Amino acid sequence: MNAEYLINHAKQTSDIAYRDAVAEDRLAYRVGMLEGYIKTLCQEIENHKDEILALNRQLIEKDN
């Protein structure tokens, strides 16, 4: 999964779910989906923060 996938998925989903709606409604839905993705990604980072820090330390030590 990458940023382009998430952006495209939000666009496609909003286009399908709000096919007959005005552009503002599709955009609002898309923004809501992207906000949800951001919250999920931030929570994943928080959940793995210690692991990320440990790996970062290992990389720094390896470079020295």
Biopython code that builds the backbone (N, CA, C, O; Angstrom):
import numpy as np
from Bio.PDB.StructureBuilder import StructureBuilder

atoms = [
    (1, "MET", "N", (0.850, -1.168, 0.000)),
    (1, "MET", "CA", (0.000, 0.000, 0.000)),
    (1, "MET", "C", (0.899, 1.236, 0.000)),
    (1, "MET", "O", (1.875, 1.310, 0.746)),
    (2, "ASN", "N", (0.555, 2.194, -0.843)),
    (2, "ASN", "CA", (1.312, 3.440, -0.875)),
    (2, "ASN", "C", (0.342, 4.623, -0.987)),
    (2, "ASN", "O", (-0.873, 4.438, -1.063)),
    (3, "ALA", "N", (0.887, 5.814, -0.996)),
    (3, "ALA", "CA", (0.057, 7.020, -1.002)),
    (3, "ALA", "C", (-0.845, 7.075, -2.233)),
    (3, "ALA", "O", (-2.024, 7.411, -2.124)),
    (4, "GLU", "N", (-0.305, 6.753, -3.383)),
    (4, "GLU", "CA", (-1.112, 6.798, -4.612)),
    (4, "GLU", "C", (-2.306, 5.845, -4.539)),
    (4, "GLU", "O", (-3.408, 6.175, -4.976)),
    (5, "TYR", "N", (-2.067, 4.662, -3.980)),
    (5, "TYR", "CA", (-3.154, 3.695, -3.832)),
    (5, "TYR", "C", (-4.268, 4.272, -2.965)),
    (5, "TYR", "O", (-5.442, 4.202, -3.327)),
    (6, "LEU", "N", (-3.897, 4.845, -1.812)),
    (6, "LEU", "CA", (-4.902, 5.400, -0.901)),
    (6, "LEU", "C", (-5.668, 6.555, -1.544)),
    (6, "LEU", "O", (-6.890, 6.640, -1.425)),
    (7, "ILE", "N", (-4.950, 7.432, -2.219)),
    (7, "ILE", "CA", (-5.592, 8.575, -2.883)),
    (7, "ILE", "C", (-6.538, 8.096, -3.973)),
    (7, "ILE", "O", (-7.675, 8.560, -4.061)),
    (8, "ASN", "N", (-6.072, 7.170, -4.802)),
    (8, "ASN", "CA", (-6.919, 6.649, -5.884)),
    (8, "ASN", "C", (-8.123, 5.889, -5.349)),
    (8, "ASN", "O", (-9.220, 5.983, -5.898)),
    (9, "HIS", "N", (-7.912, 5.130, -4.266)),
    (9, "HIS", "CA", (-9.021, 4.383, -3.677)),
    (9, "HIS", "C", (-10.094, 5.338, -3.151)),
    (9, "HIS", "O", (-11.287, 5.110, -3.351)),
    (10, "ALA", "N", (-9.667, 6.400, -2.483)),
    (10, "ALA", "CA", (-10.619, 7.393, -1.976)),
    (10, "ALA", "C", (-11.380, 8.038, -3.128)),
    (10, "ALA", "O", (-12.589, 8.249, -3.029)),
    (11, "LYS", "N", (-10.683, 8.354, -4.221)),
    (11, "LYS", "CA", (-11.332, 8.974, -5.379)),
    (11, "LYS", "C", (-12.337, 8.024, -6.018)),
    (11, "LYS", "O", (-13.476, 8.404, -6.289)),
    (12, "GLN", "N", (-11.915, 6.801, -6.254)),
    (12, "GLN", "CA", (-12.808, 5.830, -6.895)),
    (12, "GLN", "C", (-14.031, 5.550, -6.033)),
    (12, "GLN", "O", (-15.150, 5.469, -6.539)),
    (13, "THR", "N", (-13.814, 5.402, -4.737)),
    (13, "THR", "CA", (-14.927, 5.123, -3.835)),
    (13, "THR", "C", (-15.911, 6.284, -3.805)),
    (13, "THR", "O", (-17.124, 6.074, -3.828)),
    (14, "SER", "N", (-15.397, 7.497, -3.754)),
    (14, "SER", "CA", (-16.296, 8.660, -3.732)),
    (14, "SER", "C", (-17.034, 8.795, -5.057)),
    (14, "SER", "O", (-18.207, 9.169, -5.077)),
    (15, "ASP", "N", (-16.360, 8.492, -6.165)),
    (15, "ASP", "CA", (-17.005, 8.573, -7.476)),
    (15, "ASP", "C", (-18.135, 7.554, -7.603)),
    (15, "ASP", "O", (-19.154, 7.826, -8.236)),
    (16, "ILE", "N", (-17.950, 6.381, -7.000)),
    (16, "ILE", "CA", (-18.990, 5.343, -7.061)),
    (16, "ILE", "C", (-20.122, 5.650, -6.082)),
    (16, "ILE", "O", (-21.298, 5.609, -6.445)),
    (17, "ALA", "N", (-19.757, 5.956, -4.850)),
    (17, "ALA", "CA", (-20.758, 6.167, -3.802)),
    (17, "ALA", "C", (-21.614, 7.407, -4.065)),
    (17, "ALA", "O", (-22.792, 7.440, -3.709)),
    (18, "TYR", "N", (-21.016, 8.425, -4.691)),
    (18, "TYR", "CA", (-21.729, 9.688, -4.930)),
    (18, "TYR", "C", (-21.778, 10.018, -6.410)),
    (18, "TYR", "O", (-21.632, 11.173, -6.810)),
    (19, "ARG", "N", (-21.986, 8.992, -7.212)),
    (19, "ARG", "CA", (-21.983, 9.134, -8.674)),
    (19, "ARG", "C", (-22.978, 10.188, -9.157)),
    (19, "ARG", "O", (-22.684, 10.924, -10.099)),
    (20, "ASP", "N", (-24.135, 10.270, -8.533)),
    (20, "ASP", "CA", (-25.174, 11.213, -8.982)),
    (20, "ASP", "C", (-25.195, 12.502, -8.166)),
    (20, "ASP", "O", (-26.069, 13.346, -8.361)),
    (21, "ALA", "N", (-24.250, 12.655, -7.266)),
    (21, "ALA", "CA", (-24.218, 13.834, -6.394)),
    (21, "ALA", "C", (-23.373, 14.940, -7.025)),
    (21, "ALA", "O", (-22.700, 14.738, -8.035)),
    (22, "VAL", "N", (-23.431, 16.092, -6.408)),
    (22, "VAL", "CA", (-22.623, 17.211, -6.886)),
    (22, "VAL", "C", (-21.158, 16.981, -6.485)),
    (22, "VAL", "O", (-20.864, 16.213, -5.568)),
    (23, "ALA", "N", (-20.264, 17.655, -7.182)),
    (23, "ALA", "CA", (-18.827, 17.474, -6.954)),
    (23, "ALA", "C", (-18.435, 17.765, -5.508)),
    (23, "ALA", "O", (-17.535, 17.122, -4.968)),
    (24, "GLU", "N", (-19.100, 18.723, -4.887)),
    (24, "GLU", "CA", (-18.770, 19.068, -3.503)),
    (24, "GLU", "C", (-19.009, 17.894, -2.566)),
    (24, "GLU", "O", (-18.237, 17.677, -1.632)),
    (25, "ASP", "N", (-20.079, 17.132, -2.808)),
    (25, "ASP", "CA", (-20.370, 15.964, -1.972)),
    (25, "ASP", "C", (-19.309, 14.881, -2.151)),
    (25, "ASP", "O", (-18.864, 14.265, -1.183)),
    (26, "ARG", "N", (-18.910, 14.659, -3.403)),
    (26, "ARG", "CA", (-17.855, 13.661, -3.663)),
    (26, "ARG", "C", (-16.552, 14.084, -2.998)),
    (26, "ARG", "O", (-15.843, 13.265, -2.413)),
    (27, "LEU", "N", (-16.250, 15.373, -3.098)),
    (27, "LEU", "CA", (-15.022, 15.880, -2.495)),
    (27, "LEU", "C", (-15.059, 15.755, -0.971)),
    (27, "LEU", "O", (-14.065, 15.372, -0.355)),
    (28, "ALA", "N", (-16.187, 16.073, -0.373)),
    (28, "ALA", "CA", (-16.321, 15.961, 1.089)),
    (28, "ALA", "C", (-16.139, 14.509, 1.528)),
    (28, "ALA", "O", (-15.479, 14.246, 2.534)),
    (29, "TYR", "N", (-16.711, 13.576, 0.794)),
    (29, "TYR", "CA", (-16.569, 12.160, 1.109)),
    (29, "TYR", "C", (-15.102, 11.744, 0.990)),
    (29, "TYR", "O", (-14.572, 11.037, 1.847)),
    (30, "ARG", "N", (-14.463, 12.192, -0.083)),
    (30, "ARG", "CA", (-13.056, 11.865, -0.324)),
    (30, "ARG", "C", (-12.176, 12.418, 0.791)),
    (30, "ARG", "O", (-11.279, 11.728, 1.275)),
    (31, "VAL", "N", (-12.426, 13.647, 1.198)),
    (31, "VAL", "CA", (-11.653, 14.245, 2.290)),
    (31, "VAL", "C", (-11.843, 13.436, 3.569)),
    (31, "VAL", "O", (-10.880, 13.188, 4.294)),
    (32, "GLY", "N", (-13.065, 13.028, 3.845)),
    (32, "GLY", "CA", (-13.339, 12.215, 5.027)),
    (32, "GLY", "C", (-12.590, 10.897, 4.995)),
    (32, "GLY", "O", (-12.051, 10.461, 6.012)),
    (33, "MET", "N", (-12.551, 10.261, 3.836)),
    (33, "MET", "CA", (-11.809, 9.003, 3.711)),
    (33, "MET", "C", (-10.324, 9.232, 3.948)),
    (33, "MET", "O", (-9.680, 8.460, 4.658)),
    (34, "LEU", "N", (-9.783, 10.283, 3.357)),
    (34, "LEU", "CA", (-8.357, 10.567, 3.518)),
    (34, "LEU", "C", (-8.024, 10.904, 4.960)),
    (34, "LEU", "O", (-6.966, 10.519, 5.458)),
    (35, "GLU", "N", (-8.914, 11.619, 5.638)),
    (35, "GLU", "CA", (-8.707, 11.890, 7.065)),
    (35, "GLU", "C", (-8.664, 10.583, 7.854)),
    (35, "GLU", "O", (-7.842, 10.420, 8.755)),
    (36, "GLY", "N", (-9.541, 9.670, 7.513)),
    (36, "GLY", "CA", (-9.547, 8.364, 8.179)),
    (36, "GLY", "C", (-8.257, 7.606, 7.933)),
    (36, "GLY", "O", (-7.713, 6.991, 8.851)),
    (37, "TYR", "N", (-7.755, 7.644, 6.691)),
    (37, "TYR", "CA", (-6.489, 6.986, 6.374)),
    (37, "TYR", "C", (-5.348, 7.592, 7.186)),
    (37, "TYR", "O", (-4.507, 6.866, 7.718)),
    (38, "ILE", "N", (-5.320, 8.919, 7.282)),
    (38, "ILE", "CA", (-4.262, 9.592, 8.040)),
    (38, "ILE", "C", (-4.311, 9.171, 9.501)),
    (38, "ILE", "O", (-3.275, 8.877, 10.097)),
    (39, "LYS", "N", (-5.509, 9.141, 10.082)),
    (39, "LYS", "CA", (-5.643, 8.732, 11.481)),
    (39, "LYS", "C", (-5.159, 7.298, 11.684)),
    (39, "LYS", "O", (-4.476, 7.000, 12.664)),
    (40, "THR", "N", (-5.513, 6.419, 10.759)),
    (40, "THR", "CA", (-5.095, 5.020, 10.850)),
    (40, "THR", "C", (-3.579, 4.894, 10.751)),
    (40, "THR", "O", (-2.958, 4.170, 11.529)),
    (41, "LEU", "N", (-2.988, 5.600, 9.794)),
    (41, "LEU", "CA", (-1.535, 5.543, 9.628)),
    (41, "LEU", "C", (-0.810, 6.108, 10.847)),
    (41, "LEU", "O", (0.201, 5.555, 11.280)),
    (42, "CYS", "N", (-1.317, 7.197, 11.396)),
    (42, "CYS", "CA", (-0.707, 7.774, 12.598)),
    (42, "CYS", "C", (-0.809, 6.809, 13.774)),
    (42, "CYS", "O", (0.126, 6.698, 14.567)),
    (43, "GLN", "N", (-1.924, 6.121, 13.893)),
    (43, "GLN", "CA", (-2.079, 5.143, 14.970)),
    (43, "GLN", "C", (-1.116, 3.982, 14.785)),
    (43, "GLN", "O", (-0.551, 3.486, 15.760)),
    (44, "GLU", "N", (-0.921, 3.544, 13.549)),
    (44, "GLU", "CA", (0.041, 2.473, 13.271)),
    (44, "GLU", "C", (1.451, 2.901, 13.668)),
    (44, "GLU", "O", (2.200, 2.127, 14.265)),
    (45, "ILE", "N", (1.801, 4.127, 13.334)),
    (45, "ILE", "CA", (3.116, 4.640, 13.713)),
    (45, "ILE", "C", (3.249, 4.668, 15.226)),
    (45, "ILE", "O", (4.268, 4.244, 15.771)),
    (46, "GLU", "N", (2.230, 5.163, 15.902)),
    (46, "GLU", "CA", (2.258, 5.227, 17.367)),
    (46, "GLU", "C", (2.381, 3.831, 17.974)),
    (46, "GLU", "O", (3.121, 3.629, 18.938)),
    (47, "ASN", "N", (1.654, 2.874, 17.406)),
    (47, "ASN", "CA", (1.696, 1.503, 17.914)),
    (47, "ASN", "C", (3.075, 0.865, 17.754)),
    (47, "ASN", "O", (3.450, -0.012, 18.532)),
    (48, "HIS", "N", (3.822, 1.303, 16.753)),
    (48, "HIS", "CA", (5.123, 0.708, 16.462)),
    (48, "HIS", "C", (6.274, 1.670, 16.738)),
    (48, "HIS", "O", (7.389, 1.464, 16.258)),
    (49, "LYS", "N", (6.008, 2.699, 17.496)),
    (49, "LYS", "CA", (6.994, 3.745, 17.759)),
    (49, "LYS", "C", (8.289, 3.189, 18.350)),
    (49, "LYS", "O", (9.375, 3.538, 17.888)),
    (50, "ASP", "N", (8.188, 2.339, 19.355)),
    (50, "ASP", "CA", (9.385, 1.780, 19.982)),
    (50, "ASP", "C", (10.210, 0.978, 18.982)),
    (50, "ASP", "O", (11.436, 1.074, 18.951)),
    (51, "GLU", "N", (9.525, 0.197, 18.177)),
    (51, "GLU", "CA", (10.218, -0.603, 17.163)),
    (51, "GLU", "C", (10.900, 0.298, 16.132)),
    (51, "GLU", "O", (12.034, 0.040, 15.727)),
    (52, "ILE", "N", (10.215, 1.338, 15.719)),
    (52, "ILE", "CA", (10.774, 2.280, 14.753)),
    (52, "ILE", "C", (12.013, 2.959, 15.328)),
    (52, "ILE", "O", (13.030, 3.087, 14.645)),
    (53, "LEU", "N", (11.927, 3.391, 16.580)),
    (53, "LEU", "CA", (13.077, 4.040, 17.220)),
    (53, "LEU", "C", (14.264, 3.087, 17.338)),
    (53, "LEU", "O", (15.407, 3.484, 17.112)),
    (54, "ALA", "N", (13.996, 1.834, 17.690)),
    (54, "ALA", "CA", (15.063, 0.845, 17.811)),
    (54, "ALA", "C", (15.728, 0.602, 16.460)),
    (54, "ALA", "O", (16.954, 0.531, 16.379)),
    (55, "LEU", "N", (14.951, 0.476, 15.420)),
    (55, "LEU", "CA", (15.511, 0.274, 14.087)),
    (55, "LEU", "C", (16.302, 1.499, 13.634)),
    (55, "LEU", "O", (17.349, 1.380, 12.998)),
    (56, "ASN", "N", (15.787, 2.664, 13.971)),
    (56, "ASN", "CA", (16.493, 3.899, 13.627)),
    (56, "ASN", "C", (17.857, 3.940, 14.322)),
    (56, "ASN", "O", (18.860, 4.298, 13.705)),
    (57, "ARG", "N", (17.890, 3.572, 15.605)),
    (57, "ARG", "CA", (19.153, 3.529, 16.344)),
    (57, "ARG", "C", (20.135, 2.537, 15.704)),
    (57, "ARG", "O", (21.330, 2.810, 15.590)),
    (58, "GLN", "N", (19.605, 1.393, 15.293)),
    (58, "GLN", "CA", (20.456, 0.383, 14.647)),
    (58, "GLN", "C", (21.050, 0.923, 13.355)),
    (58, "GLN", "O", (22.221, 0.681, 13.061)),
    (59, "LEU", "N", (20.254, 1.649, 12.585)),
    (59, "LEU", "CA", (20.758, 2.214, 11.329)),
    (59, "LEU", "C", (21.832, 3.258, 11.597)),
    (59, "LEU", "O", (22.837, 3.317, 10.889)),
    (60, "ILE", "N", (21.623, 4.076, 12.614)),
    (60, "ILE", "CA", (22.606, 5.105, 12.965)),
    (60, "ILE", "C", (23.906, 4.445, 13.397)),
    (60, "ILE", "O", (24.985, 4.859, 12.972)),
    (61, "GLU", "N", (23.811, 3.418, 14.239)),
    (61, "GLU", "CA", (25.005, 2.702, 14.701)),
    (61, "GLU", "C", (25.730, 2.040, 13.541)),
    (61, "GLU", "O", (26.960, 2.022, 13.498)),
    (62, "LYS", "N", (24.972, 1.499, 12.608)),
    (62, "LYS", "CA", (25.562, 0.837, 11.437)),
    (62, "LYS", "C", (26.320, 1.845, 10.578)),
    (62, "LYS", "O", (27.384, 1.528, 10.048)),
    (63, "ASP", "N", (25.782, 3.054, 10.436)),
    (63, "ASP", "CA", (26.428, 4.086, 9.620)),
    (63, "ASP", "C", (27.697, 4.610, 10.270)),
    (63, "ASP", "O", (28.589, 5.105, 9.581)),
    (64, "ASN", "N", (27.786, 4.504, 11.598)),
    (64, "ASN", "CA", (28.984, 5.009, 12.302)),
    (64, "ASN", "C", (30.004, 3.948, 12.266)),
    (64, "ASN", "O", (31.102, 4.129, 12.792)),
]
sb = StructureBuilder()
sb.init_structure("model")
sb.init_model(0)
sb.init_chain("A")
sb.init_seg("    ")
for serial, (resi, resn, name, xyz) in enumerate(atoms, 1):
    if name == "N":
        sb.init_residue(resn, " ", resi, " ")
    sb.init_atom(name, np.array(xyz, "f"), 0.0, 1.0, " ", f" {name:<3s}", serial, name[0])
structure = sb.get_structure()
